[in-house]
Amino acid sequence: MSKEILFSSYELNGFELNNRMVMAPMTRSRSANEGKLATDLTARYYQQRATAGLIITEGTYVSEEGIGVVNVPGIYTAAQIEGWKLSTAAVHKEGGVIFAQLWHTGAYSHPDLHEGKKPLAPSNVNPAQQVFTAEGFKPSEEPQAMTAEDIKRTVNDFKQSALNAFQADFDGVELHGANGYLLQQFFSKNSNLRNDEYGGSVENRARILFDILDELKQTVDINKVGVRLNPSLNGIMGILVDDETITLYNYIMNKLNDYGLAYVHLIEPFTDVSDNENAVQEVAKHFRKIYNGTIIINRGFNKETATKVIEDGDADLVSFGVPFLANPDLVARFKTDALLNTPDQDTFYTPGEKGYTDYPTLNN
């Protein structure tokens, strides 16, 4: 393959992506907590980065119950749909493709964000995290174990938020099943202590994902739905790999072959799991042998390593987070081997334009 494979076009279930570089979803906390709206500023941020082959937005809440951080947009009200239309129009104006990431944080939340009520989760297991509330960071508390009715309602919330995303003119949606949030809390034995049809066996712990996908199949174009998974997450957000982790993700990936999804978005290990026999060491390489569709891979890639993982055939697309955050024109910089801007970590989650829409491009 050509060394320019990273910049070659890619056909994604009817979408012609201009290159193989994906802007990864990143929470930026620029939406006012009142109304939880994506704004003109949000639109400018994504428009600046529309040369990415595909943009996946920051996680956007599927319901009030899904909230786990302040100043993050939702996609469950009419006003939120209208707010997101600003971003989709801006990206489409530049010829870009944009998917919305649908998010429910589960146990990673705080009663302050739910009018004093406990957040909902698979089981009453405290993830022991610091949660960003309107009054600053507070320690998470024990959540409320979901009833069967809660689960049914949440599945419907994902379905409705997908419908809302297409109404907002998104090209597709991504289900956030990674990084220790609600869906991964169901997958993990240490956060899912249920003894009903959603707990115990591998099949039961994965059930909620397929319940959502089965609902989506009936209501939207499933070819425009992606799923994000983090199979080797360990020691973060209260999630631990265990003796069934590999079996569980092998099962999920095999079953996803039946759905004709847009893609599966995988994450290489966050932490060193080299001495952990229960963890997948090389995520893309492992799951390429199982999954037949498009694979996006993420985690610390640069131009050279991204090119290699595609040339090796282990992934089709590579997503970049912080590099796109600090370099709106990352594609052009990679093409010309230009220096990259240094990200300002102090402004990752602060209000306003600074550290958001004011990073320089090669042309200014």
ABEGO torsion letter per residue (X at the ends): XBAAAAABBBBBGGBBBABABBBBBBBAGABBABGGBBBAAAAAAAAAAAABABBBBBBBBABAAABABBGBBBAABAAAAAAAAAAAAAAAAAGBBBBBBBBBAEABBBAAAAGGBBBBBABBBBAGBBBBBAAEBBBBBBBBBBBAAAAAAAAAAAAAAAAAAAAAGBABBBBBABGGBAAAAAABAAABABABAABGBAAAAAAAAAAAAAAAAAABBAAABBBBBBAABBGBGGBBBBAAAAAAAAAAAAAAAAAGBABBBBBBBABBAAABAABBABAAAAAAAABABBBBBBGGBBAAAAAAAAAAGABABBBBBAAAAABAAAAAAAAAGBBBBBBBAAAAABBEABGAAABBBAAX
